[in-house]
Amino acid sequence: MIHCSATRTGSDLTPEALDKLHRQRGFNGTGYHYYIRRSGAVYLGRPLEKMGAHAKGFNANSIGICYEGGLDEMGKAVDTRTTAQRRALQALVQLLLYKFPDSWVMGHRDLSPDLNGNGIIEPHEWLKQCPCFEASKLMEEKV
């Protein structure tokens, strides 16, 4: 499951700062399994053997991946991924799909309820906009 850190463009959120934020929320360290900085550097959060803390009700059966960013300078939700992040995210997801072939890719916003019952979670139904792009189409993106 893909998330953004809700960090504004021009602001940094180090892995250490992310860990501190999650501990302040009562988590036992970073809730994501992986964190991808704007540089494309990938950091291990929780080991895959440990349940994540990134999507209430879905943590037991998911791998949490978070990328730094997701907000523009004014705090509006937008896809702020750098080319390096896009490449790193695709490579990581490709590796995880190889390791867990029956899995699928989704974003945090895709867990929102289908309020009108039409079988599609539409933008007006999203509880969160994160990850600010169509996660299910990640592997189709050209980078």
C-alpha positions, -999 to 999 in steps of 0.1 A, spaced: 0 0 0 14 33 -11 13 65 10 28 100 9 43 116 40 21 148 35 53 169 34 53 202 16 75 208 -14 107 224 -1 104 207 33 125 177 43 112 148 64 142 125 73 136 89 82 145 98 118 120 126 119 93 103 104 101 77 131 98 104 158 64 115 144 51 80 145 64 74 180 47 106 191 14 91 177 20 60 199 34 37 173 64 15 181 86 33 155 79 40 118 47 24 107 58 19 71 80 -9 59 97 14 33 103 51 30 115 68 -2 131 102 0 130 127 -28 165 117 -38 152 82 -46 170 67 -16 149 38 -1 150 33 37 138 3 56 112 11 82 97 -20 98 110 -54 88 85 -72 65 81 -98 92 65 -72 115 30 -59 110 30 -23 98 11 6 113 0 26 82 -36 17 74 -59 8 103 -77 -25 97 -54 -34 68 -20 -36 85 -19 -74 90 -21 -81 52 -2 -52 36 32 -37 31 34 0 37 55 21 14 57 59 19 72 85 -3 84 119 10 61 146 -3 25 148 -14 18 185 -8 27 215 -28 42 247 -13 7 258 -2 -2 225 14 -25 212 -14 -24 175 -21 -6 169 -54 18 143 -69 52 157 -60 72 125 -68 106 132 -83 119 111 -112 142 94 -87 113 86 -64 92 73 -93 121 50 -104 128 38 -69 91 32 -62 86 12 -94 118 -9 -87 107 -16 -51 71 -25 -61 84 -47 -89 106 -66 -64 78 -69 -39 54 -82 -66 80 -108 -76 84 -118 -39 46 -118 -33 31 -126 -68 -6 -127 -56 -5 -91 -43 -18 -59 -59 -8 -23 -57 -31 2 -41 -29 36 -24 -42 46 10 -70 66 -6 -83 33 -22 -94 21 13 -120 49 14 -156 36 16 -177 33 -16 -204 58 -3 -227 55 -33 -223 17 -36 -214 17 -73 -183 -4 -68 -159 24 -76 -142 46 -50 -144 80 -67 -124 111 -58 -154 127 -40 -154 96 -17 -118 97 -7 -111 102 30 -75 110 21 -60 120 -12 -28 101 -4 -8 90 -24 -19 118 -49 -17 95 -79 -33 63 -92 -13 37 -74 -28 8 -93 -13 22 -125 22 27 -110 39 0 -130 24 15 -163 41 48 -157 69 58 -180 99 72 -160 
